[in-house]
C-alpha cells in the first residue's frame, strides 16, 4: 500500500507510482496480483481542469461584456491585459513562495480575478464618462483614474488589512486556509 507523505503533491506521487508499477509487478512472484484500489487523482485533475476552464471563461466573458457595453476596443483591451498580467504576477509570487497550484489556490485566483476586473471596469467606466463629455483621451484617463484611483487603492489596502490578520491567525494555528487567504487579494 502506498500513501502520500504530508506536503507531497498527490498527482506527481500517483504518476510516479504508476510509472514504477510495471517494474514492481515484474519483481513480484506471478501469483501476486497488483491492483490499484483507489486513485483520487482522476477527480482532482478533473476539478483542477474545471476551475482552470472557469477562470479562462471568466476572462473571456469579461472582455466580451465590456466590449458589448462600451463598444470601445482600447477600453476592452485594458481588462483583457490587466487580468492575465495580474495572474502571471500571482503565479510568479506563488513560485517564489513555494505555494502549490491546487483547487484552493485556483478558486482563490478566480475570486481575485473578480476583484481585478471590478477595479478595471470602474476605472474604465470613469474614463469613458470623461471621454463622452468631450475630454481628450489622455486628459480623460488622467482625470478618471485620478478621481477614482485613491478609492480603489484604499479598498485594496482595507481588504489586505483584513485578510492579513486572518492569514496570520491561520498560519499560527496551522490552518490550511492560510493558502486561500494569502491569495485572496
C-alpha positions as CSV (number, residue, x, y, z in Angstrom):
1,X,0.0,0.0,0.0
2,X,1.3,3.4,-1.0
3,X,0.4,6.6,0.8
4,X,1.4,10.1,0.1
5,X,3.5,11.9,2.7
6,X,2.1,15.1,4.2
7,X,3.0,18.1,1.9
8,X,3.7,15.9,-1.1
9,X,1.9,16.5,-4.4
10,X,-0.7,13.8,-4.8
11,X,-0.7,14.0,-8.6
12,X,3.1,13.7,-9.0
13,X,3.1,10.9,-6.3
14,X,0.4,8.9,-8.2
15,X,2.2,9.5,-11.5
16,X,5.4,8.2,-10.1
17,X,3.8,5.1,-8.6
18,X,2.0,4.3,-11.9
19,X,5.4,4.7,-13.7
20,X,7.1,2.3,-11.3
21,X,4.2,-0.2,-11.1
22,X,5.3,-2.3,-14.1
23,X,8.8,-2.7,-12.7
24,X,7.4,-3.6,-9.3
25,X,4.9,-6.1,-10.8
26,X,7.8,-7.8,-12.7
27,X,9.8,-8.3,-9.5
28,X,7.0,-10.0,-7.6
29,X,6.0,-13.7,-7.9
30,X,3.5,-14.5,-10.7
31,X,0.9,-15.5,-8.1
32,X,0.9,-11.9,-6.6
33,X,-1.6,-9.6,-8.3
34,X,-1.1,-5.9,-8.1
35,X,-4.3,-3.7,-8.3
36,X,-4.9,0.0,-7.9
37,X,-7.7,0.2,-5.3
38,X,-8.1,3.9,-5.2
39,X,-6.9,6.8,-7.2
40,X,-8.1,10.2,-6.2
41,X,-6.1,12.0,-8.9
42,X,-8.8,11.5,-11.5
43,X,-11.2,13.6,-9.6
44,X,-8.5,16.1,-8.6
45,X,-7.4,16.5,-12.2
46,X,-11.0,17.0,-13.4
47,X,-11.6,19.5,-10.7
48,X,-8.5,21.5,-11.5
49,X,-9.3,21.4,-15.2
50,X,-12.8,22.7,-14.4
51,X,-11.5,25.5,-12.3
52,X,-9.0,26.5,-15.0
53,X,-11.7,26.5,-17.6
54,X,-14.0,28.6,-15.4
55,X,-11.1,31.1,-14.9
56,X,-10.5,31.4,-18.6
57,X,-14.2,31.6,-19.3
58,X,-14.5,34.4,-16.8
59,X,-11.7,36.4,-18.5
60,X,-13.3,35.8,-21.9
61,X,-16.8,36.8,-20.7
62,X,-15.4,40.0,-19.1
63,X,-13.8,41.1,-22.3
64,X,-16.9,40.3,-24.3
65,X,-19.2,42.1,-21.9
66,X,-17.0,45.2,-21.7
67,X,-16.9,45.4,-25.5
68,X,-20.6,44.8,-25.7
69,X,-21.4,47.7,-23.4
70,X,-18.6,50.2,-24.2
71,X,-18.1,49.4,-27.9
72,X,-14.6,50.6,-27.4
73,X,-11.6,48.3,-28.3
74,X,-9.0,50.1,-26.3
75,X,-11.3,50.0,-23.2
76,X,-11.8,46.3,-23.8
77,X,-8.1,45.6,-24.1
78,X,-7.3,47.1,-20.7
79,X,-9.0,44.4,-18.6
80,X,-8.1,41.8,-21.2
81,X,-4.4,42.6,-20.5
82,X,-4.8,43.5,-16.7
83,X,-6.2,40.2,-15.8
84,X,-3.6,37.9,-17.4
85,X,-0.8,40.2,-16.2
86,X,-2.1,40.0,-12.6
87,X,-2.4,36.2,-12.9
88,X,1.2,36.0,-14.2
89,X,2.4,38.1,-11.3
90,X,0.5,36.0,-8.9
91,X,1.9,32.8,-10.3
92,X,5.4,34.3,-10.0
93,X,4.9,35.1,-6.4
94,X,3.4,31.6,-5.8
95,X,6.5,30.0,-7.3
96,X,8.8,32.3,-5.2
97,X,6.9,31.5,-2.0
98,X,6.8,27.8,-3.0
99,X,3.0,27.5,-3.0
100,X,1.4,24.7,-4.9
101,X,-1.3,25.2,-7.5
102,X,-4.3,23.2,-6.3
103,X,-8.1,23.6,-6.2
104,X,-7.9,26.0,-3.3
105,X,-5.4,28.3,-4.9
106,X,-7.3,28.2,-8.3
107,X,-10.6,29.1,-6.6
108,X,-8.9,32.0,-4.8
109,X,-7.4,33.2,-8.1
110,X,-10.9,33.0,-9.7
111,X,-12.2,35.2,-6.9
112,X,-9.2,37.6,-7.0
113,X,-9.8,37.9,-10.8
114,X,-13.2,39.3,-10.0
115,X,-11.6,42.0,-7.8
116,X,-9.1,42.9,-10.5
117,X,-11.8,43.0,-13.2
118,X,-14.1,45.0,-10.9
119,X,-11.4,47.6,-10.3
120,X,-10.6,47.8,-14.0
121,X,-14.2,48.2,-15.0
122,X,-14.7,51.1,-12.5
123,X,-11.7,52.9,-13.8
124,X,-12.6,52.4,-17.5
125,X,-16.2,53.5,-16.9
126,X,-15.0,56.7,-15.2
127,X,-12.5,57.4,-18.0
128,X,-15.3,56.7,-20.6
129,X,-17.5,59.2,-18.8
130,X,-14.9,61.9,-19.3
131,X,-14.4,61.0,-23.0
132,X,-18.1,61.2,-23.6
133,X,-18.0,64.7,-22.1
134,X,-15.6,65.7,-24.8
135,X,-12.2,65.3,-23.0
136,X,-9.2,64.2,-24.9
137,X,-8.3,60.5,-24.1
138,X,-5.1,61.3,-22.2
139,X,-6.8,64.0,-20.1
140,X,-9.8,61.8,-19.6
141,X,-7.5,58.9,-18.4
142,X,-5.7,61.2,-16.0
143,X,-8.9,62.7,-14.6
144,X,-10.8,59.5,-14.5
145,X,-8.1,57.4,-12.9
146,X,-7.0,60.2,-10.6
147,X,-10.6,60.7,-9.4
148,X,-11.2,57.1,-8.5
149,X,-7.7,55.7,-8.0
150,X,-7.5,56.6,-4.3
151,X,-10.8,54.9,-3.6
152,X,-9.6,51.7,-5.3
153,X,-6.3,51.7,-3.6
154,X,-8.0,52.3,-0.2
155,X,-10.4,49.4,-0.8
156,X,-7.5,47.2,-1.8
157,X,-5.5,48.1,1.4
158,X,-8.6,47.6,3.5
159,X,-9.1,44.1,2.1
160,X,-5.4,43.3,2.6
161,X,-5.5,44.5,6.2
162,X,-8.5,42.3,7.0
163,X,-7.1,39.3,5.1
164,X,-3.5,39.5,6.5
165,X,-5.0,39.4,10.0
166,X,-6.9,36.3,9.1
167,X,-3.9,34.8,7.3
168,X,-1.6,35.3,10.2
169,X,-4.1,33.7,12.5
170,X,-4.5,30.8,10.1
171,X,-0.7,30.3,9.8
172,X,-0.1,30.5,13.6
173,X,-2.9,27.9,14.2
174,X,-1.6,25.6,11.4
175,X,-4.9,26.0,9.4
176,X,-4.7,25.1,5.8
177,X,-7.0,28.1,4.9
178,X,-3.8,30.3,5.0
179,X,-3.1,29.4,1.4
180,X,-6.5,30.6,0.4
181,X,-6.2,33.8,2.4
182,X,-2.8,34.6,1.1
183,X,-4.2,34.6,-2.5
184,X,-7.5,36.3,-1.8
185,X,-6.5,39.8,-3.0
